């Protein structure tokens, strides 16, 4: 965790300008840097990979990640579209329009970022492409009790991390049923999501809640242990099964199709939605909190 500074007016509410600045920074940062836990996972995968072609691809990925940091360039030219998750502390004070701040921050970033962003925001009715559109940037909202900060998380979605997500609703599924469905999604994606991937799985709740859980699960640190023993065991089984498919890094074959499988759940009705989503090997995700005293805490 890194603190990036403090507002001199520590008694003032969190400002619209602070949200605007931070949301734009988060998107920018996510395009230029592979998270440390992901680079570490790629190194571990390279050390254990048995396929010569896959070893070389993993070396190229690590080299690309390091060069992007050193030269302040994008890791991938497909910047995707802006997707944010905002968590509002129940005790936080703020002023202005947070949604408008995020929209303004993205527009300002588009006007100045180098290299320029490609026009990936698409109207699904006309296929017209640009930088603006209905509900763009995409923002979901949560509340957190007992805290006075606002957390903003950014996870740009492009073909690798968005195209192959899916969900299905079951009636009283067994754990084996759920795992079989996850593997069905994995097999349908093949290597088209730019593996090795991070896989998020959401179980239960309602249709929208399961998808949200799956997406949020991809933020979890690679190597962390699920506190639910049943899910921890499921994650281990699924990771072994996914890597046994042989798709390998970028479809070259090998032992490394996924770096992690993260599963979470919610109670619900007898019908049980199961959602599966992927983050490509870059694993773009950035988070930061604006605290009540104006300090900004960056979280990876």
N, C-alpha and C positions, 0 to 999 in steps of 0.2 A: 504494500500500500504506500502511495506517495502523496504527500500533501503539496499542492501546487501554489499555495498562496492564501492570503487572508484579506478580506475586505476590512478597510480601516473603520467602517461604521458597523461594528460587530453587533449592535443592537437592532439593526435594521432588518426587515424581512428579506428573504431571498428574492432577488430582482429578476424581472423578465430578461434584462440584458445578460445577467449571469447565465441563465438557462440557454439563451441564444448562443452565447459564446461557447459554452461547454458542449452543447449538442453538435455544433459544427466541428469542434476539435475532435470529438469522439469519432465521427465519421472519417475525418482526415487520418487520424491515427490508425484506424482499423485497416486502411488501405495500404499502409506502408510498413506494417510490422506484424510478423507472425508471433503470437504469444509465446512467452518463455516455456510454459509447460508443454506447448505443442512442439517447439524445437527440441526440447528434451526427449519427448516421445519419439520424434523422428530419429534422433540419435540412437535411442534404445532399439528401435526397429531396424536400423541399419546394422547394428551390432549382432542382431539375432537372425536377420534375413538370410535365407539359404539360396535364393535365386539370384544369379549374377546380374541379370538385367534389372531386377527390382533393386538390388544394391546400388546400381548406378543411378537409377531414377531418384532414390532417396538422397543420394549425394547431391544430385542436381537441385532437388528441392531445398536442402539445407543451404547450399550455396546461394540460391536465389533469395532465400530469406535473409541471409546475412548481407548480400549486396544491396538489397532494397533498403535495409537499415543504414548502411554505410553511405549510400548515395541519395537517400531520402526520396526514393522513387516507389511507385506502386509495385506490389508483389505480383499482381495480376491486372491486366488491362480491363477486365470485366468488373467494374466497380459495383455492379448491382444497383439496387434501389434502396433508399434509406428506410431502415426499420428500427424503431426505438421502443424500448420498454421503460416506462417511467414509474418509479415507486415513490409515492408521496408519504412521508412520515406523518403520522397522525398529529404530532406536536409541532410540525413545521409551520412556519409563517412565510407566506410569499405574496408578492404583488404582481399584477399584470396577468397576461394570458399565456400560460405555459405552452399550449398547443401552437399558438401563433408564434411564440419565440422559437420553437423548433422549426417551424416552416420558414421563418425569416432567416434562421441560421443556415439552413440548407441552401436557400436562394443566394445568400451572401457567399457561401462556400463555392457554389457553382460559378459565380462571377469571377473568382480570384484563384481557384486552385490550379496548381501546376503539377503534372500535366493536366490538361482539361479533362473533365469527365465526359464520357460518351453518353449519348442520349438513350438511356435505358428505361426511363419511365414511359410506360406504354398504356394507351387507352385500349382496354380489351374489346371495345365495341367497334373501333375503327382501325386499330393497330397503328395509329399515329403515335410517334415517339417524340419525346422532349424531356424537359426537366421538371415539369409541373403536371398535376392531374388531380382528380377527385381523391380526397383522403390522403394525399401524399404530402409529406412523409407519412408512413404507416406507423401509428403509435398505439400501444396498448398500455393500460393503466392498472396499478396495484396500490394497495394501502399497506403500511407497516405500522403496527402499534408500538408505542413507547419510544419513538425516535423523533428527532427534530430535523432530519435531513431530507433532501430530495435526491434520489438516485436515478441516473440516466444511463441506460445500457443501449449500446448500438451494435447491431448485427446485420450489416448489409446483406441482402439476399440477391443472388445471381443464379445462373443455371445450376452450378454445382451444389449450392446450398438450398435451393428452392424448388427446382423442377421435379424432383423425385419424391418429395414428401407425400404421404398419403394417410388415410384414416378409414377405419371400418368399424361398424358397431356389431357386437356379439351379444348373445343372451347367455349369461352365466358361464363364461368361458373358463376353462382350466388354465393353469400356467402353461401347460404344453400347447394349448390352442393359441395362446398369446404369442408364445415364442415361435410357433409355426408361422403365424401371420407376419411377425417381424422379419423372419427369413424370406418369406414370400416377397416382401417389399425390397429386401436386399437383393434378391435375385432379379427382380424386375429392373432395379436401378443398374445392376451390373457394374460397369466401371465408368458410367457416364457422368457420375457426380464428382469426378476428379479425386479418387482415393489416393492415400488412406484417409478415411473419413472419421468424423466423430458422429455417433448415432444417438439421437435422443428419442426416448420412448415414453409416451404418456398413456396411462391406463386409468379408466374410470371417469367419474364426474359426468359432464355432458359433452357433446360433440366439440364445442368450442373450448371447454376446459381441458379436455385431453390434448388438443392441439397446442394449447398454451403451455401445458406441463411438458410436453415433448420438446418444444422450442427452448423453454427455460432450462431443461436438463442439459442442453448442449453447452451452457455456460459453466457447468461444474468443472473444477480443475481435473485435468487428466491425472490419473493415479490416485485420486481420492476414493475413499471407501464408502459405499452407500450405508447409511446408518440402519437401514432395514435389512436384516440378514437374508430374508427371502429374496429381496431385490438384488442384494450383493451377489448371491449365488446365481440368480438369473443373468446378471451382467457378465459374470465369468463364463457361463455356458454360451451365451450369445456371442461374446467376443471370440471364443474359440471357434464357434460354428461359422461366423462371418469370415474369419481368416482362413478357414479350411476351404472356402469356395475357390480360392486360387486366382481371383481376379487380380490382386496385387496392385502396387502403385501405378496409377494411371492406366490400368488394364494390361500391364506388361507381364502379368503372372507373378507368383510368389506368395509369401506368407503374410503379407501386410496389406489387407484390404481396409481394416479399421484400426484406429489408434485407441478407441474407447467406445463402450456402449454404456450410456447412462439412462437409468429407468426411474421414473417416479409415478405416483398414483394419487388418486382422490377417491373418496367414497362416493357412491352414486346409487343408481337404481339397479335392478336386476340386469338391465341392458348395460353393456359395458363398451364404450368406445375405446379403441386403441389407435393411437396416432404414432407415426414414425416419421422422423425428419433427419436430415443430414447436414453436417457442415463439411465442406471440402477440406483438403489437406491444409490450406492456409488458416482455417479455423478463425475467421474474422469475428472478433468480439471484443468490445471495449466497454468499460464501466467506470463511472466516477460518481461521487456524492458531493453535493454542495451542502455544507453544514450551516447551522444557524449563525455561527460567527463569521461566515463568509469564506472559510477555508474550503478548498477543493481537494478531495481525497481520491486519487486514482486507484482503481482496483483492477487486477488482472485475474 
